[in-house]
Structures are given as structure tokens and as C-alpha cells.
Amino acid sequence: MTHIKRIGCWLIGLTCITSAATAQNAILKSLQSDVPGQGKVTIHQDARIAALIGSHAGNATLSTSADGVQRVLKTQGYRVQVYAGNNTRAAKQAAHQQAQKVKELFPELTVYATFAPPRWLCRVGDYRSIEEADAVMRKLRNSKEFKEASIVRDQIIIPL
């Protein structure tokens, strides 16, 4: 019975967090709406604030360095996956080889060779929109080296 109560409390908490982010967004929109006979409010804010209270408010975080200066924004976005293996040394080697190949052919792209249990992955880029990721995916496929490239949702890193 205690497990059911814990799950219920957890779900209620999650709902409250989501509702709070939605409410903040709704408040901003209502303040900026044009109502005849009333004043108009214009809000000037940093784009990072909008990203934090947007649709992925629970997932966005700002990373800080040792001196307390904010350096990157981590949020949900898209990457292009060029390799997915299993949990073996050969798969690890293959993921790193694919990463090296991407770096050689497209030095301007950011490449991530990581282990996400239970498999090794090689993903490219940090894209906010699926259109940006699609353009890079097509570029990778057109090189004839990455025929299996596909777009995946992932946590992305946006430098500030």
C-alpha cells in the first residue's frame, strides 16, 4: 500500500511541476495580449529564460563552471545518429571509429560517441529543430559513408 501512495504522490508532484511551467507561459501570454481599452505590457527577456519555461521546462538546465559563470544550456532537442551498437568492445571501437570518420569528413560538426546502456552510440550535433537535424542528416547520407543516419530526440547542449 505504501508503494501506491508513493507513486500517487510522485505523479501529483510531476503534474504540479508541469502545470506551473504551463501557467508561467500562460501568464506571459496574457500579459502581452492586446485588449482594447487597456494598457499593453511588453516583456523583454533573455531567450534562455523562454527556453527554461517553455514546453521542456522540467528538462532544461543551465550548467555552471567552477567560477559560477553559466556556460551552456541543456535541453531537449535533436541529434543525428550515425551508429548504434551493442555492449561489446567491438561496438565501442566501431562507435569511436564512426565518430572519427564524421570528424574527418565534417570537422564543423560536434560528435558524441557515448555508452547509453545497453549500447554504444555515435550521434552528431545539437539541434533545436527537426529541420536543422534533417539538413545535417541529408548531408551525412549524401556522403555515402553514413547511409543509416537517422534523427533522434536527445538532450542537447547549447553554448551560451
Contacts in CASP RR format, 6 or more apart in sequence:
PFRMAT RR
TARGET T0000
AUTHOR 0000-0000-0000
METHOD contacts of the structure
MODEL  1
MTHIKRIGCWLIGLTCITSAATAQNAILKSLQSDVPGQGKVTIHQDARIA
ALIGSHAGNATLSTSADGVQRVLKTQGYRVQVYAGNNTRAAKQAAHQQAQ
KVKELFPELTVYATFAPPRWLCRVGDYRSIEEADAVMRKLRNSKEFKEAS
IVRDQIIIPL
17 57 0 8 1.000
17 58 0 8 1.000
18 57 0 8 1.000
18 58 0 8 1.000
21 53 0 8 1.000
21 54 0 8 1.000
21 55 0 8 1.000
21 57 0 8 1.000
21 58 0 8 1.000
24 53 0 8 1.000
24 57 0 8 1.000
25 53 0 8 1.000
25 54 0 8 1.000
28 43 0 8 1.000
28 53 0 8 1.000
31 41 0 8 1.000
31 43 0 8 1.000
32 40 0 8 1.000
32 41 0 8 1.000
32 42 0 8 1.000
32 43 0 8 1.000
34 40 0 8 1.000
48 62 0 8 1.000
48 73 0 8 1.000
48 160 0 8 1.000
51 60 0 8 1.000
51 73 0 8 1.000
51 75 0 8 1.000
51 158 0 8 1.000
52 60 0 8 1.000
52 62 0 8 1.000
52 73 0 8 1.000
54 60 0 8 1.000
56 75 0 8 1.000
56 76 0 8 1.000
59 74 0 8 1.000
59 75 0 8 1.000
59 76 0 8 1.000
59 155 0 8 1.000
60 73 0 8 1.000
60 74 0 8 1.000
60 75 0 8 1.000
60 76 0 8 1.000
61 73 0 8 1.000
61 74 0 8 1.000
61 75 0 8 1.000
62 70 0 8 1.000
62 72 0 8 1.000
62 73 0 8 1.000
62 74 0 8 1.000
62 160 0 8 1.000
63 70 0 8 1.000
63 71 0 8 1.000
63 72 0 8 1.000
63 73 0 8 1.000
63 74 0 8 1.000
64 70 0 8 1.000
64 71 0 8 1.000
65 71 0 8 1.000
70 160 0 8 1.000
71 159 0 8 1.000
71 160 0 8 1.000
72 157 0 8 1.000
72 158 0 8 1.000
72 159 0 8 1.000
72 160 0 8 1.000
73 157 0 8 1.000
73 158 0 8 1.000
73 160 0 8 1.000
74 155 0 8 1.000
74 156 0 8 1.000
74 157 0 8 1.000
74 158 0 8 1.000
75 128 0 8 1.000
75 155 0 8 1.000
75 156 0 8 1.000
75 158 0 8 1.000
76 153 0 8 1.000
76 154 0 8 1.000
76 155 0 8 1.000
76 156 0 8 1.000
77 126 0 8 1.000
77 127 0 8 1.000
77 128 0 8 1.000
77 153 0 8 1.000
77 154 0 8 1.000
77 155 0 8 1.000
77 156 0 8 1.000
78 127 0 8 1.000
78 128 0 8 1.000
78 129 0 8 1.000
78 130 0 8 1.000
78 132 0 8 1.000
78 133 0 8 1.000
78 151 0 8 1.000
78 152 0 8 1.000
78 153 0 8 1.000
78 154 0 8 1.000
78 156 0 8 1.000
79 112 0 8 1.000
79 123 0 8 1.000
79 124 0 8 1.000
79 125 0 8 1.000
79 126 0 8 1.000
79 127 0 8 1.000
79 133 0 8 1.000
79 151 0 8 1.000
79 152 0 8 1.000
79 154 0 8 1.000
79 156 0 8 1.000
80 123 0 8 1.000
80 124 0 8 1.000
80 125 0 8 1.000
80 127 0 8 1.000
80 133 0 8 1.000
80 136 0 8 1.000
80 137 0 8 1.000
80 140 0 8 1.000
80 149 0 8 1.000
80 150 0 8 1.000
80 151 0 8 1.000
80 152 0 8 1.000
81 121 0 8 1.000
81 122 0 8 1.000
81 123 0 8 1.000
81 124 0 8 1.000
81 149 0 8 1.000
81 150 0 8 1.000
81 151 0 8 1.000
81 152 0 8 1.000
82 98 0 8 1.000
82 102 0 8 1.000
82 122 0 8 1.000
82 123 0 8 1.000
82 124 0 8 1.000
82 140 0 8 1.000
82 146 0 8 1.000
82 148 0 8 1.000
82 149 0 8 1.000
83 94 0 8 1.000
83 95 0 8 1.000
83 98 0 8 1.000
83 120 0 8 1.000
83 121 0 8 1.000
83 122 0 8 1.000
83 148 0 8 1.000
84 119 0 8 1.000
84 120 0 8 1.000
84 121 0 8 1.000
84 122 0 8 1.000
85 91 0 8 1.000
85 94 0 8 1.000
85 95 0 8 1.000
85 119 0 8 1.000
85 120 0 8 1.000
85 121 0 8 1.000
86 118 0 8 1.000
86 119 0 8 1.000
86 120 0 8 1.000
87 115 0 8 1.000
87 117 0 8 1.000
87 118 0 8 1.000
87 119 0 8 1.000
87 120 0 8 1.000
91 119 0 8 1.000
91 120 0 8 1.000
92 115 0 8 1.000
92 120 0 8 1.000
94 120 0 8 1.000
95 113 0 8 1.000
95 114 0 8 1.000
95 120 0 8 1.000
95 121 0 8 1.000
95 122 0 8 1.000
96 113 0 8 1.000
96 122 0 8 1.000
98 113 0 8 1.000
98 122 0 8 1.000
98 146 0 8 1.000
99 111 0 8 1.000
99 112 0 8 1.000
99 113 0 8 1.000
99 122 0 8 1.000
101 145 0 8 1.000
102 109 0 8 1.000
102 111 0 8 1.000
102 122 0 8 1.000
102 124 0 8 1.000
102 140 0 8 1.000
102 146 0 8 1.000
103 109 0 8 1.000
103 111 0 8 1.000
105 143 0 8 1.000
105 145 0 8 1.000
106 124 0 8 1.000
106 139 0 8 1.000
106 140 0 8 1.000
106 143 0 8 1.000
109 124 0 8 1.000
109 125 0 8 1.000
109 136 0 8 1.000
110 124 0 8 1.000
110 125 0 8 1.000
110 126 0 8 1.000
111 122 0 8 1.000
111 123 0 8 1.000
111 124 0 8 1.000
111 125 0 8 1.000
112 121 0 8 1.000
112 122 0 8 1.000
112 123 0 8 1.000
112 124 0 8 1.000
112 125 0 8 1.000
113 120 0 8 1.000
113 121 0 8 1.000
113 122 0 8 1.000
114 120 0 8 1.000
114 121 0 8 1.000
114 123 0 8 1.000
115 121 0 8 1.000
123 152 0 8 1.000
123 154 0 8 1.000
124 136 0 8 1.000
124 140 0 8 1.000
124 149 0 8 1.000
125 133 0 8 1.000
125 136 0 8 1.000
125 156 0 8 1.000
126 156 0 8 1.000
126 157 0 8 1.000
126 158 0 8 1.000
127 133 0 8 1.000
127 136 0 8 1.000
127 156 0 8 1.000
128 156 0 8 1.000
128 158 0 8 1.000
130 151 0 8 1.000
133 151 0 8 1.000
134 151 0 8 1.000
137 149 0 8 1.000
137 150 0 8 1.000
137 151 0 8 1.000
140 146 0 8 1.000
140 149 0 8 1.000
141 147 0 8 1.000
141 149 0 8 1.000
END
